[in-house]
């Protein structure tokens, strides 16, 4: 009896062990990010309250390394993404019309966003009662002006833009190469094949960096708490609330309204499909770093791949409702109140103009310093005000970037719907992309759900 039962019991134990392992819960990516956020706050508080220098340095290095890894991929990713996106337009009918409509909706949503930012700022006076003075500010090492913006579009050589991460110049070169490739036709085919392969490789490598987002979140939040403490939030409370309220109004008010009225699609379904990109943008603080996920969720929402591969990279470098519309409007009012400078109607019109036209200066990277200095210099406000804003910037940049990415996904959906190229069945049935299963490639993530197995098999 024991002999006959032994194999069975052994098999049962072996099978049971495998079954237990297969049933071990897998920590979702969003939960990993939330854990990193909570642990970062805790470690930052410990480092500051206990004056633990090594812990503070470690948090700074972890967060800094994560941001540096994102920046490492930015230059080549932007170049190849723009080149490939422009050449992909040859496969889209009415390509010029689609590009023009995309730009038009970018401008419309930016105009609405900056108007919301100005309205909130005028109603709340974020610089009043903060206790901050002009002496608390410091001029930034690098600033932006219209001369810098206009002359900085054309590079002196093809190397410097990549080594110094001048994204606007990289975009310029990519547009030139893309248009030239379209004109060359078949002669440019080897270049396009190489560009598509390079883009796929870069997106795959970037996905490995994105998987480190929970660790990066821990370091970035922990360093911010250790460096500035909770007192900082008290001084910037109104300004911080204004930025978050303005961003949330645009993200969950303006975009859904435009999706429903202009695109005639279900806004709830949009957020269901786009949520992974918004989540990643919030913690990575990089529109360009989030771009592969943004493009993927946009395609899953029914936007044709040929158009999405143009609109999303274009938006990731120029469409910045959070960083280039809401934030500069509030920042200008904040700095003017700190330095006791009165703004008139012409100044507010200038803020609108700068925000709508100059958003490409933000470049899709973490932070909005260039755009802020561009706005302040245009208004004649002291650039020392930027130093006041840098202290709270990491906390604000999260919601700003999420708003940017929401717009970068919403506009292609609206344009596709209005141009009748949106796959409405795909949109209505789109499920949230699982960042746990996706590997960063064009392939769909493997699902464990039995309901999808027959479809995959067929």
C-alpha distance (Angstrom), angle and dihedral (degrees) to the residues before:
residue distance angle dihedral
X1 . . .
X2 3.77 . .
X3 3.79 90.6 .
X4 3.79 92.8 51.5
X5 3.76 93.6 45.1
X6 3.77 95.7 45.9
X7 3.79 97.9 76.9
X8 3.77 90.7 45.6
X9 3.75 94.0 48.9
X10 3.78 91.1 44.7
X11 3.80 91.0 50.6
X12 3.77 89.9 46.4
X13 3.77 91.1 52.1
X14 3.79 91.6 47.2
X15 3.78 92.5 45.7
X16 3.76 90.7 44.0
X17 3.80 91.3 53.6
X18 3.79 91.5 50.5
X19 3.78 90.9 45.8
X20 3.79 91.8 51.0
X21 3.80 90.3 50.3
X22 3.78 91.8 49.1
X23 3.81 89.7 50.9
X24 3.80 94.5 51.5
X25 3.81 106.8 120.9
X26 3.79 115.8 -106.1
X27 3.78 112.3 -138.8
X28 3.83 107.1 -123.8
X29 3.78 117.3 -125.0
X30 3.81 92.3 -116.9
X31 3.80 89.7 53.7
X32 3.80 90.2 50.7
X33 3.81 89.5 53.1
X34 3.82 91.9 47.4
X35 3.80 89.9 49.8
X36 3.80 90.0 50.4
X37 3.79 90.3 50.5
X38 3.82 94.3 50.2
X39 3.81 93.8 42.7
X40 3.80 90.7 47.2
X41 3.80 91.7 54.4
X42 3.81 90.5 48.0
X43 3.81 95.3 47.8
X44 3.80 91.7 44.3
X45 3.78 90.5 52.5
X46 3.82 91.1 47.9
X47 3.81 91.7 48.8
X48 3.79 92.4 50.1
X49 3.79 100.4 40.1
X50 3.80 93.1 43.2
X51 3.81 94.0 39.7
X52 3.80 89.3 -128.9
X53 3.79 102.7 170.3
X54 3.80 97.7 -174.1
X55 3.80 92.2 53.0
X56 3.79 91.8 49.9
X57 3.80 90.7 48.8
X58 3.80 91.1 48.7
X59 3.79 92.5 51.7
X60 3.80 90.2 48.6
X61 3.81 91.9 50.5
X62 3.81 93.4 47.6
X63 3.80 93.6 50.4
X64 3.80 93.2 40.9
X65 3.79 92.9 50.2
X66 3.80 91.6 51.3
X67 3.81 92.0 51.9
X68 3.80 90.7 45.2
X69 3.79 91.3 52.9
X70 3.80 89.5 52.3
X71 3.80 90.9 49.6
X72 3.80 90.7 48.2
X73 3.79 90.4 66.4
X74 3.80 96.8 39.5
X75 3.82 102.1 84.0
X76 3.83 99.6 50.1
X77 3.82 92.1 34.6
X78 3.81 92.9 55.1
X79 3.82 92.5 44.9
X80 3.80 97.3 50.1
X81 3.82 93.6 37.5
X82 3.82 92.0 55.1
X83 3.83 93.6 43.6
X84 3.81 93.2 48.7
X85 3.81 92.7 42.5
X86 3.81 92.8 53.7
X87 3.79 93.2 47.0
X88 3.81 90.3 47.6
X89 3.78 88.7 62.1
X90 3.81 87.9 74.7
X91 3.81 85.9 74.1
X92 3.81 92.8 54.2
X93 3.78 123.5 81.4
X94 3.81 114.4 -130.0
X95 3.82 90.1 16.8
X96 3.81 94.0 162.8
X97 3.80 90.6 50.4
X98 3.82 91.8 49.9
X99 3.81 91.8 49.0
X100 3.80 91.1 49.1
X101 3.81 93.4 47.5
X102 3.80 90.6 48.1
X103 3.80 91.9 53.2
X104 3.82 90.7 45.6
X105 3.81 92.3 54.3
X106 3.79 90.3 45.8
X107 3.80 88.4 56.7
X108 3.82 93.9 44.3
X109 3.80 94.5 52.0
X110 3.82 91.5 44.1
X111 3.79 89.9 53.1
X112 3.80 91.1 51.4
X113 3.81 92.1 46.4
X114 3.81 95.6 50.6
X115 3.81 89.7 47.2
X116 3.80 89.7 54.8
X117 3.81 90.7 48.3
X118 3.80 92.4 51.4
X119 3.81 92.7 46.3
X120 3.81 93.2 51.5
X121 3.80 91.7 45.7
X122 3.79 93.8 50.8
X123 3.80 91.7 47.6
X124 3.82 97.3 47.9
X125 3.86 105.5 29.7
X126 3.83 93.6 -144.0
X127 3.82 94.8 -165.7
X128 3.79 96.1 55.1
X129 3.79 120.0 98.7
X130 3.80 95.4 6.6
X131 3.80 96.0 121.5
X132 3.80 88.8 -130.3
X133 3.81 120.3 132.3
X134 3.82 134.1 -167.8
X135 3.82 87.7 -100.2
X136 3.81 89.0 66.5
X137 3.79 91.3 63.7
X138 3.79 131.1 79.7
X139 3.78 130.5 -164.2
X140 3.81 113.3 -108.1
X141 3.80 120.5 -112.5
X142 3.80 89.7 -125.5
X143 3.77 125.2 34.8
X144 3.76 137.7 177.6
X145 3.78 131.0 -128.0
X146 3.78 134.8 168.0
X147 3.81 89.9 -103.0
X148 3.80 90.2 52.1
X149 3.79 89.9 45.5
X150 3.81 96.3 50.1
X151 3.80 98.2 38.6
X152 3.78 91.5 41.0
X153 3.79 93.7 63.7
X154 3.81 94.3 77.3
X155 3.84 113.9 58.0
X156 3.82 125.3 -139.3
X157 3.79 90.5 -136.1
X158 3.80 140.0 -3.1
X159 3.81 96.2 -107.6
X160 3.81 106.2 53.4
X161 3.84 96.6 61.6
X162 3.80 89.3 59.2
X163 3.82 96.9 43.0
X164 3.82 94.9 44.3
X165 3.82 94.8 35.3
X166 3.80 96.8 -122.5
X167 3.77 94.9 170.1
X168 3.80 96.7 -177.5
X169 3.81 89.9 57.7
X170 3.81 90.6 46.5
X171 3.80 89.3 53.0
X172 3.82 90.1 49.8
X173 3.81 92.7 52.3
X174 3.80 91.9 44.6
X175 3.81 91.9 51.9
X176 3.81 90.9 50.0
X177 3.82 92.2 48.5
X178 3.81 92.3 45.4
X179 3.81 94.2 50.7
X180 3.82 91.1 44.7
X181 3.82 89.8 51.2
X182 3.80 89.9 52.3
X183 3.79 90.4 52.1
X184 3.81 93.0 48.2
X185 3.77 93.0 53.3
X186 3.82 115.0 -176.8
X187 3.79 92.9 6.9
X188 3.81 88.7 68.2
X189 3.82 93.9 50.1
X190 3.86 95.1 102.7
X191 3.80 90.0 51.4
X192 3.80 92.1 49.9
X193 3.80 91.7 48.1
X194 3.80 89.5 51.9
X195 3.82 90.9 46.2
X196 3.80 93.0 52.1
X197 3.81 91.4 48.4
X198 3.81 91.8 47.3
X199 3.80 91.2 48.9
X200 3.80 92.0 50.5
X201 3.80 90.1 49.0
X202 3.81 92.7 49.0
X203 3.80 92.5 47.8
X204 3.79 90.2 51.1
X205 3.81 92.0 50.0
X206 3.81 91.1 45.3
X207 3.79 89.6 52.9
X208 3.80 88.9 59.8
X209 3.80 87.7 55.5
X210 3.80 91.4 46.9
X211 3.80 89.7 55.3
X212 3.81 86.1 62.8
X213 3.82 90.2 60.5
X214 3.84 94.2 107.3
X215 3.81 89.8 55.8
X216 3.79 91.7 43.1
X217 3.80 90.3 50.7
X218 3.79 90.3 52.7
X219 3.79 91.4 53.2
X220 3.80 97.9 42.5
X221 3.81 96.2 47.2
X222 3.80 92.9 39.7
X223 3.81 91.8 51.9
X224 3.82 92.0 48.0
X225 3.82 92.0 52.1
X226 3.81 92.7 45.0
X227 3.79 94.1 45.9
X228 3.80 100.5 44.4
X229 3.80 108.1 14.2
X230 3.79 128.5 -155.6
X231 3.81 94.6 -64.3
X232 3.79 88.6 72.7
X233 3.78 91.5 62.0
X234 3.78 89.4 55.5
X235 3.81 92.6 55.3
X236 3.79 92.5 47.0
X237 3.81 96.9 35.1
X238 3.82 97.8 118.2
X239 3.79 93.6 41.6
X240 3.82 91.9 48.1
X241 3.80 92.7 48.0
X242 3.81 90.0 47.6
X243 3.81 92.8 53.9
X244 3.79 92.7 47.5
X245 3.81 94.3 44.7
X246 3.80 92.1 47.2
X247 3.80 92.5 47.6
X248 3.79 93.0 46.9
X249 3.81 91.4 48.3
X250 3.80 90.5 54.3
X251 3.79 94.6 41.8
X252 3.80 99.1 44.1
X253 3.79 100.2 22.2
X254 3.80 112.9 32.4
X255 3.80 99.1 33.9
X256 3.83 95.4 47.8
X257 3.80 90.0 47.6
X258 3.80 91.9 51.3
X259 3.79 92.0 44.6
X260 3.80 91.0 52.3
X261 3.81 99.1 40.7
X262 3.81 103.6 30.8
X263 3.80 100.3 27.6
X264 3.80 98.0 28.9
X265 3.80 91.8 -141.6
X266 3.79 132.1 127.2
X267 3.85 108.7 -90.0
X268 3.80 92.5 -158.0
X269 3.78 89.7 58.7
X270 3.80 89.4 51.4
X271 3.79 93.0 56.8
X272 3.77 91.0 44.2
X273 3.79 89.9 57.4
X274 3.80 98.6 36.4
X275 3.80 97.8 43.8
X276 3.84 96.9 98.8
X277 3.81 90.5 57.5
X278 3.83 92.6 47.3
X279 3.79 90.5 48.3
X280 3.79 92.9 50.7
X281 3.80 93.1 44.3
X282 3.81 90.4 54.0
X283 3.80 93.6 57.7
X284 3.82 101.2 31.6
X285 3.83 94.4 45.7
X286 3.79 89.7 -151.5
X287 3.80 126.3 110.0
X288 3.80 91.1 -168.8
X289 3.80 91.8 47.6
X290 3.80 89.3 52.2
X291 3.82 93.3 44.7
X292 3.85 98.0 101.4
X293 3.81 90.7 53.4
X294 3.81 92.3 43.2
X295 3.78 91.1 53.3
X296 3.79 92.1 46.5
X297 3.80 95.0 51.6
X298 3.81 90.6 44.5
X299 3.81 90.6 55.1
X300 3.81 90.9 46.9
X301 3.82 87.3 54.7
X302 3.80 89.3 62.6
X303 3.82 102.2 -94.7
X304 3.84 109.0 141.4
X305 3.79 111.2 -104.8
X306 3.82 93.7 -128.1
X307 3.80 90.8 56.6
X308 3.83 95.9 37.8
X309 3.80 90.5 53.1
X310 3.81 87.5 59.3
X311 3.80 102.5 37.1
X312 3.82 98.9 45.9
X313 3.85 98.7 49.8
X314 3.80 88.7 42.4
X315 3.79 89.7 51.5
X316 3.81 94.2 44.0
X317 3.81 89.2 63.3
X318 3.81 101.2 34.9
X319 3.82 110.9 18.6
X320 3.82 107.0 84.6
X321 3.80 112.9 148.5
X322 3.80 91.4 158.0
X323 3.82 101.4 42.1
X324 3.81 99.6 29.4
X325 3.81 104.9 32.8
X326 3.81 116.3 23.4
X327 3.79 96.8 31.2
X328 3.85 101.1 46.6
X329 3.81 90.7 47.9
X330 3.80 92.1 53.4
X331 3.82 92.4 39.4
X332 3.80 92.0 54.4
X333 3.80 92.2 51.6
X334 3.82 91.1 44.5
X335 3.82 94.0 51.2
X336 3.82 93.1 43.1
X337 3.80 90.5 55.2
X338 3.81 93.2 47.1
X339 3.81 91.8 50.6
X340 3.82 92.5 39.3
X341 3.80 95.0 -119.5
X342 3.79 119.1 151.8
X343 3.79 117.0 -135.1
X344 3.78 121.8 -151.3
X345 3.76 133.7 -159.9
X346 3.81 91.0 -89.1
X347 3.82 89.4 56.4
X348 3.78 91.9 52.8
X349 3.81 90.0 49.7
X350 3.82 88.4 51.5
X351 3.81 89.9 52.4
X352 3.79 89.2 53.5
X353 3.80 91.5 48.5
X354 3.81 94.4 48.1
X355 3.79 92.4 46.6
X356 3.79 95.7 49.2
X357 3.82 97.5 41.3
X358 3.79 104.1 30.0
X359 3.80 102.4 48.7
X360 3.81 92.1 109.6
X361 3.80 87.1 72.5
X362 3.81 90.5 72.8
X363 3.83 89.6 67.4
X364 3.79 96.1 -160.3
X365 3.81 94.0 -85.6
X366 3.78 130.7 125.7
X367 3.76 112.7 -73.6
X368 3.82 131.8 20.4
X369 3.80 101.5 -125.7
X370 3.81 96.4 128.3
X371 3.79 92.8 50.5
X372 3.80 91.4 46.2
X373 3.82 93.5 51.0
X374 3.81 89.5 45.8
X375 3.80 90.0 54.9
X376 3.81 95.3 43.9
X377 3.81 93.8 46.4
X378 3.82 91.2 49.4
X379 3.82 89.9 53.4
X380 3.81 92.9 43.1
X381 3.80 92.2 -118.1
X382 3.84 119.6 149.9
X383 3.80 112.2 -89.1
X384 3.81 87.7 -143.1
X385 3.78 83.6 82.3
X386 3.79 88.2 74.2
X387 3.80 88.4 65.7
X388 3.79 89.1 58.3
X389 3.80 91.0 53.3
X390 3.79 98.3 45.6
X391 3.79 91.9 70.1
X392 3.80 93.8 65.2
X393 3.82 96.7 29.5
X394 3.85 100.0 104.4
X395 3.80 91.8 56.8
X396 3.80 92.2 48.0
X397 3.78 95.8 42.3
X398 3.78 92.8 67.2
X399 3.80 96.4 63.4
X400 3.82 91.8 36.9
X401 3.80 92.0 56.4
X402 3.80 92.8 46.0
X403 3.81 88.0 53.8
X404 3.81 90.8 48.7
X405 3.79 92.2 52.7
X406 3.80 93.2 45.2
X407 3.79 88.5 57.7
X408 3.79 92.3 44.9
X409 3.81 88.8 57.9
X410 3.81 98.6 36.8
X411 3.81 98.0 53.6
X412 3.85 95.5 56.6
X413 3.81 88.8 49.7
X414 3.82 91.7 50.6
X415 3.81 93.4 46.0
X416 3.81 92.5 45.7
X417 3.80 91.2 49.5
X418 3.81 93.5 48.7
X419 3.80 91.9 46.1
X420 3.83 90.1 48.1
X421 3.80 94.7 -122.9
X422 3.83 95.9 110.2
X423 3.79 114.6 113.0
X424 3.78 96.5 -130.3
X425 3.79 93.9 -173.3
X426 3.80 89.5 56.3
X427 3.81 90.0 46.0
X428 3.79 95.0 49.3
X429 3.80 92.6 46.7
X430 3.80 99.3 38.0
X431 3.78 114.8 131.0
X432 3.77 126.3 -158.8
X433 3.80 112.6 -82.9
X434 3.80 109.5 -112.8
X435 3.79 107.4 -129.4
X436 3.79 87.5 -169.1
X437 3.80 93.1 65.1
X438 3.81 103.1 29.2
X439 3.81 115.6 95.3
X440 3.80 98.2 -161.6
X441 3.82 96.3 -99.6
X442 3.79 130.6 111.1
X443 3.79 89.9 -98.0
X444 3.78 118.4 104.6
X445 3.82 114.6 -107.9
X446 3.77 116.1 -98.8
X447 3.80 109.7 -107.8
X448 3.76 125.1 -150.5
X449 3.80 91.8 -154.2
X450 3.83 110.5 116.0
X451 3.78 90.1 -145.9
X452 3.78 90.9 69.8
X453 3.80 96.7 44.7
X454 3.83 97.1 84.1
X455 3.80 90.9 50.6
X456 3.77 90.8 52.2
X457 3.79 91.2 47.2
X458 3.77 93.1 50.6
